Amino acid sequence: MASIIETIDVDVPVTTAYNQWTQFESFPHFLSYVERIDQIDDTTTRWTVKINGAEREFTAKITEQHPDERVAWNSVDQDHAGVVTFHRLSDTETRVTVQLDWKPEGFVETVGAAFGVDDHAVKKDLKKFKEFIESRGAETGAWRGDVG
């Protein structure tokens, strides 16, 4: 099992950062491998990703969600889980921490995980999230439901 933990500070209030993270369909704007996410219901999303030229789909279930604190999920049909936590640093700054655990498939993913390629990709995507939310100054929507 491979694991990544990455953190970034964003210059928006915790509510803004959290609200944007609940807008899964906006993820292709800042997550490089994500082609599309469809929100099936309040706790189910269907992801289409493209990694090394291969397109994959998986379904993820939100297992825990607490406004302005955390969103956790598990994939239904692959070995993939994660959590994003939000930490208020000030009225206008938030620390976002992403933890991902997954089972690499095939030689290329296994080698990539071993050499930290995935860590670099997550770090780059968090920087894109920072640019996305800071340039907007406001979230594109919000879902404030509590799960788990």
PECOR-V830227 format. One record per run of one state. SS is the DSSP state (@ for helix, = for strand, . for the rest). FROM is the first residue (numbers start at 0). LEN is the number of residues. If there is no record, write none. Layout:
{{SS;FROM;LEN} {SS;FROM;LEN}}
This chain:
{{.;0;1} {=;1;9} {.;10;3} {@;13;8} {.;21;2} {@;23;6} {.;29;4} {=;33;8} {.;41;2} {=;43;8} {.;51;2} {=;53;13} {.;66;3} {=;69;6} {.;75;4} {=;79;11} {.;90;2} {=;92;10} {.;102;3} {@;105;9} {.;114;2} {@;116;20} {.;136;10} {=;146;1} {.;147;1}}
